[in-house]
Amino acid sequence: MGPYMVMYFSHEGFSASQIGTIIATLALTNALSHIPAGQLVDKCDRRRELMIVALLFIALSILAIVYCNSFAVVVLIQVFVGIASAITPPTLGAISLGLVGHQGIAARAGRNDSFNHAGNLTVAAIVGISGMFLPMSSILWLFIALCLMSIVIVLCIKHKDINEAWAKGIHTTEQEEKVNPIGLKMLLTNKDFIVFVIAVLLFHLTNSALLPVVIQKIVKVCPEVTPKMIPLWSTSCIVMAELVMIFSANLAGKLANKGRKNLFLSCYLLVAIRALLFAVLMQPVLLVSTQFLDGLSAGIYGVISLTILSDLAYGSGRFNLGQGIFNAFTAIGIAASNYLAGVLIDSVGFTATCLIAMTVTSGTLLFLIKLMPETKDRPPLSPI
């Protein structure tokens, strides 16, 4: 919803500073809510209902924006959206794990991510076409409709098909068997888990800024790009990556069953290569084409990171808390990445910024080669 909400608020006459405050409120609330949301999902045995409540909160919040454009009210609404948006990812992960178990999560994560990216493309196409014929508020009604349709789909999942023990990451085969989760300290002080969350932070610290960097480079540095062509080139960067992600995510889900570490390392290698190419290329066609690598790395990363997290939390009963920590470090990395990229571009330019990103990613790759273990077939943290 993020980019489209910016479009809507701009159209409604909000100033740049007001829009910045709205987005910052949403991002900060969301980041602070991830870990409590993970704990909530671990403790809640009615995850379908939790997902429905979160989706309903988002729909009602958007509906409130439709009928009330007061800046103060919109800022307050972002708090509710931020909390609800922090609940949906771990709930979706828990339902997926509860349906297929630890052995099936890689393939399911691949399928989930493929549909996720296909959804992004579909929404972009609907907004792009409908925007030519319908008022700007139609964007908000679209998202309300999507929330309501999602609720219907969640209700189609039968509660009895979700193994609540699996959904928490507990190592058991019995739906009704009660197994206590491991102590919180045991997960948080686990060396492999610490290495993993550091890797998550560093991935987003370097990768997240590359898309805005390349769009800005196309706009400001490429002389052949006219103002009328800017939306086309910017959208092309996003569409190229999303198209590739549909297929790379599905492929990653299949390859993950053969091993996790090499797939995880490939994400960082692809980001380093992409940053280097962004530094040296000048033609917009070549810069957009390089987004193929973003589609590969992001598609693989979305699947393999959730699979590794499932491995590391296997048997702990703390899988959803792990998701909360993972999402919090992701949010921190994304926020820091975009801020630092802006500072670096103003200070040293596009080329040096991309080379710094390449250097940090290469260092992270070496760090992971030495310290990151292969997590496939890892024994559970807690016995049955």
N, C-alpha and C positions, 0 to 999 in steps of 0.2 A: 504493500500500500504506500510505502514511503514516498517514492518519486511522484506518484499521482496526487498524493495529498499536498505536496509542495505546489504542484500545478494548480490545484483547486484553490489553495489559500492565496496564491499569487493573483489568480483571476478575481478573487473576492476582495482584493485591495489591501491585504495585509502587507505591512512593510517587511523589508528583508530582516530587520532585527526581530520583529515579531515572529516571523516564520522560523528564524534561528532558535528563538526561545521555545517555540512549540516543539520543534524536532529534538532539541536538547533535553527538554522535559521528558519526552517519550523515551529517548535513548538512555537517560540516567535512570529513570524509574525501571525500565526493562532490565538494565544491567544489575541494579540492586536487588531485583526480584528473582533472578535466576536460581540462586542457591536455596532460598526459602521455598521456591516453587518445586525444586527437585526433592526436597525433604517432604513436602506436602504430597507429592505423587508417590513417594515410597510408603507413606503412612496410609494413603487412601486406597481402599479396595474397590472403589466404584469409579474406575477411571473413565468409563464411557460418560457417566454423568458429569464428571469433572470437566471433560472436554466440551460437553454441551454447554455447561455454565459459562466457561471461558469464551466460547464462540458467541453465546448470547450476549455477554457483556460487550464484546467487540461490536456486534451488530447494533445494540442499543446506543453505544457511544457514537458510532457513525451517524445513526439516526438523529441524535441530539445535535450533531454538527450541522446536519441539513437544515434544522429549524432554528438554530441559535448560532450566529456567527460572532458573538461577543468574544473578544480576545481572552478575557479572564476565564470564561466558561470553557473555551477550547483548550486552554492550558490545563485546566482541572481534568477535562476528559482524557487528556493524554496520559495522566497518571493511571486511570483505570485501564486504558488500552495497553499501557506498558506492562502492568501486572498480568493482565489476561494473556498477552502475547508471550510472556515468560512461562506461563503454565502449559500452553499448547505443545511446544516441542518435546519436553520430557514425557508428557502424557501420550503423545503419538508414538514415541520410542518405546514406552512401557507397554502400550497395547500391542505394538508390533512384536516385541520380545515375548509377551504373554501368549501370542497366537502361535508363534513358530518355534520358540525355545532358542537356547544359545547356539545350537548347531545350525539353525536356519536363518539367523539374523543377518548374515552377510548378504545372502540372496534377496531377502526381504528389504534390507536397506537400499540395495541397488535398485529394486523395483520402485520403492518409495521415492527415491531421488529422481528417477527418470520421469515419474508422473509430476513431481514437483517442478522440474524444469519445463516440462510440456505445459503445465499450468501457467507458468510465468509467460511463456510465449503466447499462449492463448489469450491471456488477459491483455498483453501488450497489443495484440492484433485487434481485439474487441474495442479497447480504448482508442486506438489509432483510427479505426473506421468510424465508430460511433461519434467520436469527437467532431467529425465533419458535419454531422446532421443533428446532433442532440445537444442540449445545454450542458454546461460543465458539471452540474449537479448529478447528471446521469452516472458519473464515475462513482459517486458515493452510493447510489442505489445499486450499482453493479456489485460492490463489495458487500452490501447488506444481503443481497440475493445469494451471493457465494457463501456467506456465513450460514444462512438458513438451509441452503442445499447441503452444506457440510454436516449440519446437525442431523438431517435426514439420513445421510450416509452412515454417520456414527451409530444411529439407532438400528441400522441394518446389521451391525456386528452383534452377534449374540454374546451375552455376558458369560454364558457357560463355556464358550470357546476360548476365553482368556484365562490362562493359568496364572493365578495371582502370585504364586511363588516365583514362576519364571519371570513375570513382569517386574519383580523386584531384583532379579539377578540371583535368586536363591537356587542352589543346586539341589533340586528335588524333582521327582517324577510324579508326585502325587498332588493333585489339586488341593486336597483338604489338609495336607500335612503342614503342621505349624513348625517353622524353623526360625529361630531368632537371628536377626542380622548380626554381623560382626560389629565390634566396637568401632565407633567413628574414627578414633585415632589410628586404628590399624589400617584403614584405607588412606587417610590423609598423610600418613607418614611412610607409605609404601614407596620405595625408591622408584620403581618403574612408573607408578602413577604420577609422581612428581616430574619425572623426565617427560612424560607424555603431555602434561598440561603446560610445561615450559615450551615444548614444541608447538603446541596449539597457539599459544600467545605469539611466538615468533613467526609462525606461518601467516597469521592474519596481519601482523605488524608490517610485513613486507608485501604480501599479496593484495591486501584490500585497497591500497592506494594506487596500484598500477592502472586500474581502469580509469579513475578520474585523471591520473597523470597523462595517459595516452589521449583521452578526449581533449584535455587542455592543450596538449602538444599539437593535435590536429587543428584545433581552433586558432592557436596563437602563432604556431611556427610554420605550418604548411601554407605556402603562399597561394596555391591553387584552390584552396577551400574558401569559397565565397560565403557570406553570411546566410544566404538562402540554403546553402548545402550543409550547414552545421548540424541541423537536426537529423538529416539523413546519415551522415557519417557517425554521429554519436549513437544513434539507434543501431546502426550496423555493427558497432563494437559489441553491444549487448546481445543482439540477435545471434551473431556468429558464435559467441561463447555458449549461449543457452542451447542452441541447436546441437552442438557437440556434446554438451553435458547430458542430454537425453540418452545418448548412446554410450558415453564413457561411464556413466553411473551404473547402467545395467551391466556393462562388461566387467566393471570393478567388482560388482556383487558376485559374479561367477568366479573371477580370478582370486578373490579373497579366500576362498576355500582351499587354495593351494599354498597360501602363505600371506602374512600381513605385512611384514617389515619392508620388503622390497617395493611393494605397492605404495606404502607410506613414504618411503624415501623418494620415489619417482615424482611425487607431488612437489617436493622441494627442488628437485633438479629441473623440472619443467618451469617453475617460477623463476629460477635463476637464469635459465635460457631466455625466457620471455623478457625479463628485465634488461638483459644485455641487448636483445634485439630492439627493444624500445629506445635504448640509448643511442643506437647507431642508425636506425632507419628514419627516413624523412618523408617518404611518399605515403599518403593516406591509405592507399590501397594495400600496401605492404603492412602498415600498422594495424589495419583492421584484420588482415589475414592472420597476423600473429596472435589474435584473440582465439585462434584455434587451440593454442597451447593453454589458454585460460580455461577453455572448455574441458580439456583433458585433465588438467591438474585439479580444478574445482570439482569436476564430476567424480574423479577418483577419491579425492579427499573427503567429500561428504559421506561416502560409503565406508571407506576404510577407517576413518576416525571413529565413527560410531561402533564399528565392529571391534576395533582395538579396545575401546572403552568397555564394551561388553566383556571382552576377554579379561581385562584388568579387574573388573568388578564382579566377575563370575564367582558365585558362591557367597558373596558378601551380603546380599540383601540391601545393598546401597547403590544399585545401578542408577536410580533416578537422581539421587544426590550427586553422583558422579556426572550425570548429564547437566545438572545445575551448575556445577563447578566448571565443566567444559564450556557451557554457554556463556558463563560470566567471563572467563578468560578470552573467549571469542569476542565478546562485546568490547572488552578493554583493548584488545589488539586492534580491532577495527577503528575504534575512536582514536587511539594513539597514532595509528597509521595515517589516517587522513589529516590529522593535525600536523604531524611531523613532515608529511609530504608537502603540505602547503608552505611550511616554514623553509624547507630545503629548496623548493622550487624558487621561492623569492630570493634565497640567499646564494645558491650555487647553480641554479638552472636545471633544466630537464635532464640533460645528459648525465650530470653528476648525481642527481637524485636517483636515477635508474641504476647507475653503477653502485651506489651505496646499497640499494635494495638487493642487487645481485650479490654483493659481498656478504651482507648479513645472512641471506638465504644459503649461500655456500657454506658459511660457518656453521649454520644450523644443521646442514646436511652432514658435515663432518662430526658434529656433536652427536647426532642420532646414529650414525654408523657405529660409533664407539659405545654408546650407552643404551641405545634402544634395543630391547630384546625382541625376538620373535615370539609373539603372544599366542599363535595358533597352538591348540592342544595344551594350553597352560592349565595346570591343575587348579581346582577351585580354591578360593581363599578359606572357605569353611566347609568341612565335611558334612555329609547328610546327617 
